[in-house]
């Protein structure tokens, strides 16, 4: 029967199709620089020319077999196509939180381009399409951990630029407690628990009286205590597990620091190499607001104030506002009694947690952002800042003994970085878990660049009234 079907084919057309598909496929292999894919060429040849393999054998079957296999065939093709497109070209991403408001809003659905910065060859290639790390319903891993490939990025259209909005894998999501919300709070949980246990046993330490070496050794003990606490409370917190880079949570922030730059935050303004960086037009800061009466819904819509912001005000007496929203409220004296900036900020909750820096969310640094191929002088004064990139992201064995730094068993006072790193922050500056709290974003964590908003719905307002029509198909590059 196959021979009869083959006789009916126009072989000139088949050869044209084969050559066209082959050229496109070879161009793809050249792009990704993976010639292992050549083993597929004989199968492409068979599909169009020889037809020796019965690729759709089920079409000759009768009854339910043909019906079932037709659906299986369509489903497998769809999953493979989605996997391929999401891996190398684009994927959808929804804004889950308010950390980038009012630039990107909770409920914005983004078209994220992988080719803008170049798609990554997957670290874990065997994964279920349309999932990040967990299989719905079954609540198990949606990927197989073997094989795991080394980091490699296919050439893209460009590199991350200053003030780009970027989607990336959450760096601190490498270690998780499986029963915690979002499964991403392991490190903060360990340090918080360790500090509590240490204070209960020894009292509050006077960090100002300790040297950098003594502070580092103290936090090693605190971290050990925290790890013991997590292990002892495994039934409540869940098992400690790890995730490959490409299976970690997706985050979206604005890049405010590039490789090789020195970043400092002074009175909430970001400085790069001593010069102030332009703030986003919709940057938000927290203000203590006293109201005379409840704000009507029409005014909330006019000023772009969300129900979440009002909830923050009710619970904490403060809420994040853009400059325009703050001025708009001040113009309504019948509703507003006073608006004051919140300038208080806790010391000791920013990155790195194992150093006594005195930095806060509004006054931070200076800190040099590592650049590929550049060397850094290491000492006990800065090892806490750079040990995570050296040890975790670049896979070195780093230890500190008696105030001396050892990398891969050799004492050293310098290190040359293998990767570029970036500094990411949310536009909602006082309500954003970003690089100020978990440090640098390595280049191998970069996922892609949001291109446009293809859908937007206000979670505070359901139905048609919740659709933000003015945001549909809005270019993200136009959001500054």
C-alpha positions in Angstrom: 0.0 0.0 0.0 2.9 2.3 0.8 4.4 1.7 -2.7 1.1 2.6 -4.3 0.9 5.8 -2.3 4.5 6.6 -3.2 3.7 6.1 -6.9 1.0 8.8 -6.6 3.4 11.3 -5.1 5.0 14.0 -7.2 8.6 13.3 -6.4 9.8 16.7 -7.7 7.5 18.3 -5.0 8.8 15.8 -2.4 12.4 16.6 -3.2 11.7 20.3 -3.0 10.0 19.8 0.4 12.9 17.6 1.6 15.6 20.2 0.5 13.7 23.1 2.1 13.2 21.3 5.4 16.8 20.0 5.4 18.2 23.5 4.8 16.2 25.0 7.6 17.2 22.1 9.9 20.9 22.5 9.1 20.7 26.2 9.7 19.2 25.5 13.1 22.0 23.1 13.9 24.5 25.7 12.8 22.8 28.2 15.1 22.8 26.0 18.2 26.2 24.5 17.3 25.1 21.0 17.9 25.9 18.5 15.1 24.6 15.6 17.0 21.3 16.5 15.3 22.7 15.1 12.0 21.5 11.7 13.1 18.0 12.9 12.4 18.7 13.7 8.7 18.1 10.0 7.5 14.7 10.1 9.2 13.8 13.4 7.5 14.9 11.8 4.2 12.6 8.8 4.8 9.6 11.0 5.7 9.8 12.8 2.3 11.5 10.4 -0.1 11.9 6.7 0.7 8.9 6.3 3.1 10.2 2.9 4.5 9.1 3.6 8.0 5.4 3.5 8.7 5.2 6.8 10.7 1.4 6.8 10.7 0.7 3.1 10.8 -2.4 3.7 12.8 -4.2 5.2 9.8 -4.5 1.7 8.4 -6.2 0.5 11.5 -10.0 0.4 12.2 -12.2 1.4 15.0 -11.0 2.9 18.3 -7.3 2.4 17.6 -7.3 4.8 14.7 -9.4 7.4 16.7 -7.2 7.1 19.8 -3.9 7.2 18.0 -5.0 10.3 15.9 -5.5 12.2 19.2 -2.2 10.8 20.6 -0.4 11.9 17.4 -1.9 15.4 17.6 -1.1 15.7 21.3 2.5 14.5 21.0 3.1 16.9 18.0 1.6 19.8 20.0 3.8 19.1 23.1 7.0 18.7 21.0 6.2 22.0 19.1 5.5 23.9 22.4 8.7 22.5 24.0 10.8 23.5 21.0 9.2 27.0 20.7 9.4 27.7 24.4 13.0 26.5 24.6 14.5 28.4 21.7 12.1 31.3 20.7 9.6 32.6 23.2 7.3 31.8 26.1 4.5 33.4 28.0 5.0 34.8 31.5 2.5 36.3 33.9 3.4 38.9 36.5 2.5 37.3 39.9 3.4 40.1 42.3 3.7 43.8 42.6 7.5 44.1 42.7 7.6 45.9 39.3 4.5 48.0 39.7 3.6 50.4 38.3 5.8 49.6 35.3 4.4 46.0 35.0 1.3 45.2 36.8 0.1 42.1 38.6 -2.0 40.3 36.0 0.1 41.4 33.0 0.8 38.5 30.6 4.1 38.9 28.8 5.5 37.6 25.5 9.1 36.8 26.5 11.7 36.6 23.7 14.4 34.0 24.1 16.3 35.1 21.0 16.8 38.7 22.4 19.7 37.5 24.6 20.1 34.1 23.0 18.3 30.9 24.2 20.1 28.6 26.6 20.8 25.0 25.7 18.7 23.3 28.4 20.4 22.0 31.5 17.6 19.5 32.0 16.4 18.6 28.5 13.9 15.9 29.7 11.0 18.0 31.0 7.3 18.2 30.5 6.3 21.2 28.3 4.3 24.1 29.9 5.7 23.3 33.4 8.6 24.9 35.3 9.4 22.4 37.9 6.3 20.7 39.3 3.7 18.5 37.5 0.2 19.7 38.3 -2.2 17.3 40.1 0.5 14.8 40.8 2.6 17.4 42.7 5.9 15.8 41.6 8.9 17.0 39.6 8.0 17.7 36.0 11.6 17.0 34.8 14.1 14.2 34.9 17.4 15.2 36.5 19.5 13.1 34.1 21.1 14.0 31.9 22.3 17.5 33.0 24.2 19.5 30.5 26.7 22.3 31.1 25.7 25.9 30.5 25.8 27.1 26.9 24.0 30.0 25.3 23.1 30.2 21.6 24.0 33.5 19.9 21.1 36.0 20.2 20.2 39.5 19.0 22.1 41.2 21.8 23.0 41.3 25.4 21.3 42.6 28.6 21.3 46.4 28.6 21.1 48.8 31.5 17.5 49.3 32.6 16.2 46.4 30.6 13.3 44.5 32.2 14.6 40.9 32.3 13.1 37.4 33.1 15.6 35.2 34.9 15.7 32.1 37.1 15.7 33.0 40.8 19.3 32.5 42.0 18.5 31.6 45.6 16.1 29.0 44.3 18.8 26.4 44.0 18.0 25.0 47.5 14.4 24.6 48.6 12.2 23.3 51.4 9.4 21.4 49.7 6.6 22.5 52.0 7.3 26.2 52.0 5.4 28.7 49.9 7.0 29.0 46.5 9.7 26.6 47.9 12.3 29.4 47.7 13.0 30.7 51.2 15.6 28.2 52.4 18.5 30.6 52.9 16.5 33.3 54.7 14.8 30.7 56.8 18.1 29.1 57.8 19.7 32.5 58.8 16.6 33.7 60.6 16.3 30.4 62.6 20.0 30.3 63.3 20.1 33.9 64.6 17.1 33.2 66.8 18.7 30.1 68.3 22.1 31.8 68.8 20.6 34.8 70.6 18.5 32.5 72.8 21.7 30.6 73.8 24.4 33.3 73.8 22.5 36.6 73.8 22.7 39.4 71.2 26.3 39.6 69.8 28.0 43.0 69.6 28.9 42.9 65.9 30.6 46.3 66.0 33.3 45.0 68.3 34.1 42.0 66.0 36.6 41.9 63.1 35.5 40.8 59.6 37.0 37.4 60.3 35.2 37.0 63.6 31.8 38.1 62.0 32.3 35.5 59.2 33.0 32.7 61.7 30.1 33.8 63.9 27.7 33.5 60.9 29.1 30.1 60.0 28.0 29.0 63.4 24.6 30.7 63.0 24.1 29.0 59.6 25.0 25.6 61.1 22.4 26.1 63.8 19.8 27.1 61.2 20.5 24.0 59.1 20.0 21.9 62.2 16.7 23.6 62.9 15.4 23.0 59.4 16.5 19.3 59.5 14.8 18.8 62.8 11.6 20.3 61.5 11.5 18.4 58.3 7.9 17.2 58.8 6.6 20.8 58.9 9.0 22.6 56.6 9.5 19.7 54.1 12.6 18.0 52.8 15.6 20.0 51.7 15.9 19.6 47.9 17.8 21.3 45.1 16.8 22.4 41.6 18.9 22.8 38.4 19.4 26.3 37.1 16.7 26.2 34.4 14.1 24.6 36.7 14.2 27.4 39.3 11.4 29.9 39.7 11.1 32.6 37.0 11.5 36.2 38.3 11.2 39.4 36.4 13.0 42.6 37.5 14.8 45.6 36.0 18.6 45.4 35.4 20.1 48.3 37.2 23.7 47.1 37.2 25.9 45.5 34.5 29.1 43.4 34.7 32.1 45.4 35.8 30.2 48.3 37.2 30.4 49.4 40.9 26.9 49.9 42.3 25.9 51.9 45.3 22.5 53.0 46.7 22.4 56.3 48.5 19.1 57.6 49.9 17.3 55.1 47.6 19.0 56.4 44.4 21.1 53.9 42.5 24.6 55.1 41.5 26.8 53.3 39.0 30.5 54.1 39.0 29.6 57.2 41.0 26.9 58.5 38.7 23.2 58.4 39.4 21.2 55.9 37.2 17.9 57.2 35.8 15.0 56.0 37.9 12.0 54.4 36.1 9.2 56.8 35.4 6.8 54.7 37.6 9.2 54.0 40.4 7.4 53.5 43.8 8.4 54.2 47.3 6.5 53.6 50.6 4.7 56.5 52.3 2.9 56.7 55.6 -0.5 58.0 54.6 -3.3 59.3 56.9 -6.7 59.4 55.4 -9.7 61.4 56.5 -12.1 59.1 54.7 -12.0 56.0 52.5 -10.8 56.6 48.9 -13.6 56.0 46.3 -13.1 53.4 43.6 -13.1 56.1 40.9 -10.2 57.9 42.5 -8.3 54.6 43.0 -8.6 53.9 39.2 -7.7 57.5 38.3 -4.4 57.3 40.3 -3.7 53.7 39.6 -3.8 52.6 43.2 -4.6 48.9 43.7 -6.6 47.1 46.3 -3.3 45.6 47.5 -1.9 49.0 48.2 -5.0 49.9 50.2 -4.7 46.6 52.1 -1.1 47.6 52.9 -2.3 50.9 54.2 -5.0 49.3 56.3 -2.5 46.8 57.9 0.7 48.8 58.1 -0.4 52.5 57.9 1.7 52.9 54.8 1.6 52.0 51.1 3.8 52.3 47.9 3.1 55.3 45.7 4.5 56.7 42.4 5.3 60.3 42.3 2.2 61.0 40.3 0.0 59.1 42.7 1.4 60.9 45.7 0.8 64.3 44.1 -2.7 63.2 43.0 -3.5 62.3 46.6 -2.1 65.5 48.0 -4.5 67.4 45.6 -7.5 65.7 47.4 -7.3 67.3 50.8 -10.9 66.2 51.5 -9.6 62.6 51.6 -6.0 62.9 52.7 -4.7 64.3 55.9 -0.9 63.8 55.4 1.7 61.8 53.4 5.2 61.2 54.7 8.0 59.1 53.2 9.0 56.0 55.2 12.7 56.3 55.7 13.3 53.6 58.4 14.9 50.4 57.2 16.2 47.4 59.0 19.9 46.7 59.1 21.0 43.0 58.7 18.4 41.7 56.3 20.2 42.5 53.0 22.8 40.5 51.0 25.1 39.1 52.2 23.5 37.8 55.4 26.8 36.5 56.8 28.5 39.9 57.1 28.1 43.0 59.2 27.8 45.8 56.5 25.3 48.2 58.0 23.6 48.3 54.6 19.9 48.7 54.2 17.5 48.7 51.2 18.0 52.4 50.7 21.7 52.7 51.5 23.6 49.9 50.1 27.2 49.2 48.9 29.4 50.0 47.2 29.7 46.6 45.6 31.5 45.6 42.4 29.5 43.5 40.0 31.6 40.6 38.7 32.6 40.5 35.1 33.7 37.5 33.0 37.5 37.4 32.7 38.2 40.0 35.3 40.0 39.3 38.6 39.1 40.5 42.1 41.3 40.8 45.2 39.8 38.7 47.9 40.0 39.3 51.6 37.9 38.7 54.8 36.3 42.1 54.2 34.6 41.0 50.9 34.6 37.2 50.8 31.0 37.1 52.2 29.9 39.1 49.1 31.6 37.0 46.5 31.7 33.5 48.0 28.3 32.6 46.6 29.3 33.4 43.0 32.6 31.6 43.4 31.3 28.6 45.2 27.7 28.1 44.0 27.4 29.6 40.6 30.9 28.7 39.3 31.2 25.4 41.1 34.4 25.9 43.1 35.3 24.4 46.5 35.7 27.5 48.6 36.7 27.3 52.3 37.9 29.8 54.9 40.3 28.6 57.5 42.0 30.8 60.2 41.2 33.9 58.1 42.8 32.4 55.0 40.8 31.8 51.8 41.2 28.4 49.9 39.7 27.8 46.5 39.9 24.2 45.2 42.4 23.4 48.0 44.8 26.2 47.2 45.3 29.3 49.3 44.6 32.5 47.3 43.9 36.2 47.6 42.3 36.7 44.1 39.8 35.1 41.8 39.0 35.4 38.1 35.3 35.1 37.3 34.0 32.8 34.6 30.6 34.4 34.2 29.1 37.8 33.8 26.7 38.9 36.6 23.9 41.4 36.8 22.1 43.4 39.5 18.3 43.3 39.4 15.8 45.4 41.3 12.1 45.9 41.2 10.5 49.3 40.4 8.4 49.0 43.6 11.6 49.7 45.6 10.3 49.1 49.1 8.3 46.0 48.2 10.6 43.9 46.0 12.7 40.8 46.8 15.6 41.5 44.6 19.4 41.6 44.4 19.6 43.7 47.6 18.4 40.6 49.4 19.9 37.7 47.5 22.7 39.1 45.5 24.0 38.8 41.9 22.2 37.2 38.9 24.6 35.0 36.9 24.4 35.1 33.1 23.4 31.4 33.0 20.2 32.4 34.9 19.0 34.9 32.2 15.9 33.5 30.5 14.8 36.3 28.1 13.4 39.7 27.5 9.7 40.7 27.7 8.6 42.2 24.4 5.0 43.1 24.8 2.0 42.6 27.1 -0.5 40.4 25.2 -3.1 40.4 27.9 -3.8 42.2 31.2 -6.4 41.7 33.8 -6.8 43.4 37.1 -7.0 40.8 39.9 -9.0 43.3 42.0 -11.8 43.5 39.5 -13.3 40.5 37.8 -15.0 40.1 34.4 -14.9 42.5 31.5 -14.4 45.5 33.9 -11.1 43.9 35.0 -9.6 43.9 31.6 -7.0 46.6 31.2 -7.7 47.4 27.5 -5.1 50.2 27.4 -2.3 47.7 28.2 -3.0 45.1 25.6 -0.2 44.7 23.1 1.8 47.4 24.7 5.6 47.3 24.1 7.6 46.7 27.2 10.5 48.8 25.8 8.2 51.8 25.9 7.8 51.3 29.7 10.7 53.2 31.2 
